[in-house]
Amino acid sequence: MPVTFSDAPDTTSLRAAAIIASWFGVFADVRGVRFPVVVGDLPMGNAVVFARRGSALEAALALPAEPDALVAIRDNPRDPTASC
């Protein structure tokens, strides 16, 4: 499951990504899970995206202006046929 950041992640973003990775890891069982990191672009397929306000990724995902922090499920504009 790729993890994407809109720009270089700060400590808060890295902490959030670690929590999410841990949660996915619980469900991975013995199969394991990998988290390749992408900065500034959307990978093909599904991904966990951390997009800062005002970033190109925020605009590409059509996120609402409010609230400041948000969890949302969106189609990947780079790969609209990716399954959720």
N, C-alpha and C positions, 0 to 999 in steps of 0.2 A: 504494500500500500504506500504509494509515494506521499511524501509530506512536502507541501509547497508553501514557500513564504513569498510575499509580494516584494520584499527587499531583505537586506541582511537582518536576521532576527536579533532582537534584544533579549535580555535575560527573561523577561516576562513571557515572550513568545516561545522561547526554548523550554521554559517550565511547562507551559500549556501543551506543547508538542510531546513532552515526556509523559505527561499525564495521559494524553490520548493514546500514545504508543503502548503504554502500560495496559490500558483498557483493552486495546485490540490484542495484546499479547495474552491476556487471560483467555480469550476465545480461540487462540491459535492452536492450543493443545500441543501435541507432539510434532505437528506439521511445521511449526515455527513460522515466523513472519519477518519480513524485511521492510525497512522504511527508507528507501532511497530519497534523498533530499534534492529539491529543485528550488531555485531562487529566481523569481521574476518572470516565470512562465508556467503555463499549465501543461502537464504531461498528458499523453494519451490515456484514456481509460479513467478510472476513478482515482480520486486523491483526497487527502485531507488538506484543506487550503487555509492558510492564515493570511488574510488580506488586510492591510492597513487602510484606513480611511484616506481617500484621495488617490489611491494607487490605481494603476491600470487594471490589475486583477479585480479590484472592487467594481470597477466600471464594467468589465467583461462579464462578471457574474450578476450584474444588475441587483446589487444589494441595496436595501432601503437605507436612507440617511440616518434613521434612528432605529433602535437605540445604538449607543456607542459600541457596546459589545453584543455580538450576535452569533448564534449557531443556526445555520441554515443548510438545507439540502438543495443543490442546484444541478441542472444539467451542465455538463462540461461543454462550453461553446467550441472547444477545439475538437471534441469527440462526442457529438450528440447521441451516438448510438451506444455509448457505454452503459452497461446495466448498473442499476443501483443495488 
